[in-house]
Amino acid sequence: MRILIPFLMLIVLFGCNSSKNTATETMEKTEYAKQSIHQFQVADINGETFDFGKLKGKKIMIVNTASKCGLTAQYRDLQELYNKFKDDGFVIIGFPANNFLGQEPGSNEKIKTFCEQKFGVTFPMMAKISVKGKEIHPIYRFLTEKEKNGVADSKVSWNFQKYLLDENGYLIKHVSPKTGPMSDDILSWIKGAG
C-alpha cells in the first residue's frame, strides 16, 4: 500500500503537467502577431501601383464602396471627412466592390467618373475588387482574418463597411456600414481619443 500511493501520486502529477503543457501550446498557437497593412501594394482606379508603405505615419480608413447602394450618399461624408483631416495625418482609401446585390456593376473608369462628378471624390480610390468569398482580395483577407491582422476576425456585411488602422498600419477595429463617416466614434478615433 505504501508503494502504491507514491506511484499513484506520480501518475497524477505527470498527467496534470502534460495536460497543462498541451493547453499552453494550444493557447500559443491561437495568438497571432500583428501585421501591418504597409506590406501591400495594390492597383488604384487608374491602373497604377498604390503602395501602402507610403502611408506610414498616417491613420487609415479603408471602405468598400458601391455606386448603386442605399448608402452611396456616404461618399459625400467620406469626402468631407477627408477634406477636414487629410492635412492631419489621415487618409481614406476606397475599394469599389460588387459583392452585394450587384450594386457596383461599372468599370473602374465609370466608377471614377461617377465619384468625381457626383460627389467630388479626391481621396484615393483603388481598382474594383472582391471583399468576400472565393475571390476575396488579399488586402481584405488581411483585414478580415485574425491570423493575418493579429487583432480580430470579421466579415464585410455590406457596402461602406469601414476598417480603421493606426499610424503603424495595424488594424484597430471595423465599423458598421450604417455608421456614418462623421460619427462621433470615428471622429474621436481620428482626433486621438478613440
C-alpha positions as CSV (number, residue, x, y, z in Angstrom):
1,M,0.0,0.0,0.0
2,R,2.9,2.4,0.9
3,I,4.4,1.8,-2.5
4,L,1.1,2.2,-4.4
5,I,0.3,5.6,-3.0
6,P,3.5,7.4,-4.2
7,F,3.1,5.6,-7.6
8,L,-0.4,7.0,-8.0
9,M,0.8,10.4,-7.0
10,L,3.4,10.3,-9.7
11,I,0.8,9.4,-12.3
12,V,-1.5,12.2,-11.2
13,L,1.4,14.7,-11.2
14,F,2.7,13.8,-14.6
15,G,-0.8,13.6,-16.0
16,C,-1.6,17.1,-14.8
17,N,1.7,18.5,-16.2
18,S,1.2,17.0,-19.6
19,S,-2.3,18.4,-20.0
20,K,-1.0,21.8,-18.7
21,N,1.7,21.8,-21.4
22,T,-0.9,20.9,-24.1
23,A,-3.2,23.7,-23.0
24,T,-0.3,26.2,-23.1
25,E,0.8,25.1,-26.5
26,T,-2.8,25.4,-27.8
27,M,-3.0,29.0,-26.4
28,E,0.3,29.9,-28.1
29,K,-0.9,28.6,-31.4
30,T,-4.0,30.8,-31.3
31,E,-2.1,34.0,-30.6
32,Y,-1.2,35.9,-33.7
33,A,1.4,38.6,-34.3
34,K,0.1,41.9,-35.5
35,Q,1.0,42.6,-39.1
36,S,0.9,45.9,-40.9
37,I,-1.1,46.9,-44.0
38,H,2.1,48.7,-45.1
39,Q,3.2,45.5,-46.7
40,F,0.6,45.8,-49.5
41,Q,0.8,47.2,-53.0
42,V,-2.5,47.3,-55.0
43,A,-3.8,48.7,-58.3
44,D,-5.5,52.1,-58.0
45,I,-8.5,53.1,-60.1
46,N,-6.2,54.3,-62.8
47,G,-4.3,51.0,-63.0
48,E,-1.2,52.5,-61.3
49,T,0.5,50.8,-58.3
50,F,-0.5,52.2,-54.9
51,D,2.0,51.4,-52.2
52,F,0.5,51.3,-48.7
53,G,4.1,51.6,-47.4
54,K,3.9,55.3,-48.3
55,L,1.1,55.7,-45.7
56,K,3.4,55.1,-42.7
57,G,2.6,57.7,-40.0
58,K,-1.0,58.2,-41.2
59,K,-4.2,56.9,-39.8
60,I,-6.1,55.0,-42.5
61,M,-9.8,54.3,-43.1
62,I,-10.5,51.6,-45.7
63,V,-14.0,51.4,-47.0
64,N,-15.6,49.2,-49.6
65,T,-17.8,51.3,-51.8
66,A,-20.7,51.0,-54.3
67,S,-22.4,53.4,-56.7
68,K,-25.9,52.0,-56.6
69,C,-26.4,51.4,-52.9
70,G,-28.7,53.0,-50.4
71,L,-25.6,54.1,-48.5
72,T,-23.9,55.6,-51.6
73,A,-24.5,59.1,-50.2
74,Q,-21.8,58.3,-47.7
75,Y,-19.4,59.3,-50.4
76,R,-20.3,62.9,-49.5
77,D,-19.4,62.5,-45.8
78,L,-16.3,60.5,-46.7
79,Q,-15.1,63.4,-48.8
80,E,-15.9,65.9,-46.1
81,L,-14.0,63.8,-43.5
82,Y,-11.1,63.5,-45.9
83,N,-11.0,67.3,-46.5
84,K,-11.2,68.0,-42.8
85,F,-8.3,65.7,-41.7
86,K,-6.1,65.0,-44.7
87,D,-3.5,67.5,-43.6
88,D,-3.5,66.0,-40.1
89,G,-2.2,62.5,-41.0
90,F,-5.4,60.9,-42.0
91,V,-6.3,59.2,-45.3
92,I,-9.4,57.3,-46.7
93,I,-8.9,54.5,-49.2
94,G,-11.9,53.5,-51.2
95,F,-12.2,50.0,-52.7
96,P,-15.2,49.6,-55.1
97,A,-16.7,46.2,-54.8
98,N,-19.7,44.4,-56.5
99,N,-20.3,41.8,-53.8
100,F,-23.7,43.0,-52.6
101,L,-26.7,42.7,-54.9
102,G,-24.7,43.9,-57.9
103,Q,-24.6,47.4,-56.6
104,E,-21.2,48.3,-58.2
105,P,-21.5,47.0,-61.8
106,G,-19.5,49.6,-63.5
107,S,-15.9,49.6,-64.8
108,N,-13.1,51.4,-63.0
109,E,-13.4,54.3,-65.4
110,K,-17.2,54.6,-64.9
111,I,-16.8,54.4,-61.1
112,K,-14.1,57.1,-61.1
113,T,-16.3,59.4,-63.3
114,F,-19.3,58.8,-61.0
115,C,-17.3,59.5,-57.8
116,E,-15.7,62.7,-59.1
117,Q,-18.8,64.2,-60.8
118,K,-21.5,63.2,-58.3
119,F,-19.5,63.6,-55.0
120,G,-16.2,65.4,-55.9
121,V,-14.2,62.5,-54.5
122,T,-10.5,63.2,-54.2
123,F,-9.4,60.6,-51.7
124,P,-7.5,57.6,-53.2
125,M,-9.8,55.1,-55.0
126,M,-8.5,51.7,-55.8
127,A,-9.4,49.3,-58.7
128,K,-12.6,47.3,-58.2
129,I,-12.1,44.1,-56.2
130,S,-13.9,41.4,-54.3
131,V,-14.2,41.9,-50.5
132,K,-15.5,38.5,-49.6
133,G,-16.0,34.9,-51.0
134,K,-13.6,32.8,-53.0
135,E,-12.3,35.8,-55.0
136,I,-11.6,37.9,-51.9
137,H,-8.7,40.3,-52.5
138,P,-5.5,39.7,-50.3
139,I,-5.9,43.1,-48.6
140,Y,-9.4,42.2,-47.5
141,R,-8.2,38.8,-46.4
142,F,-5.8,40.7,-44.2
143,L,-8.5,43.0,-42.9
144,T,-10.9,40.1,-42.1
145,E,-8.7,37.3,-40.8
146,K,-7.2,37.5,-37.3
147,E,-4.5,35.1,-38.4
148,K,-3.3,37.8,-40.8
149,N,-4.1,41.0,-38.9
150,G,-3.4,39.8,-35.4
151,V,-6.5,41.5,-34.0
152,A,-9.8,40.1,-35.0
153,D,-11.8,38.1,-37.5
154,S,-14.7,39.9,-39.2
155,K,-16.9,39.7,-42.2
156,V,-17.8,42.5,-44.6
157,S,-21.5,42.7,-44.1
158,W,-22.4,45.3,-46.7
159,N,-21.2,48.2,-48.8
160,F,-19.4,51.1,-46.9
161,Q,-18.0,49.0,-44.0
162,K,-15.1,50.8,-42.5
163,Y,-11.7,49.5,-41.3
164,L,-9.6,51.7,-39.1
165,L,-5.8,51.3,-39.0
166,D,-3.3,53.3,-36.9
167,E,-0.2,55.1,-38.0
168,N,1.8,51.9,-38.0
169,G,-0.7,50.2,-40.3
170,Y,-2.2,48.0,-37.6
171,L,-5.9,47.2,-37.6
172,I,-7.7,48.9,-34.7
173,K,-11.3,48.0,-35.4
174,H,-14.0,47.8,-38.0
175,V,-17.1,50.0,-38.1
176,S,-20.6,49.0,-39.3
177,P,-21.7,50.1,-42.8
178,K,-24.6,52.1,-41.4
179,T,-22.3,54.1,-39.1
180,G,-21.7,57.3,-41.0
181,P,-18.2,58.6,-41.6
182,M,-18.8,61.7,-39.5
183,S,-19.9,59.7,-36.5
184,D,-18.6,60.6,-33.0
185,D,-16.9,57.2,-32.8
186,I,-14.8,57.8,-36.0
187,L,-14.1,61.5,-35.2
188,S,-12.8,60.7,-31.7
189,W,-10.6,58.0,-33.2
190,I,-9.1,60.4,-35.8
191,K,-8.5,63.0,-33.1
192,G,-6.8,60.5,-30.9
193,A,-9.4,60.0,-28.3
194,G,-10.8,56.7,-29.6
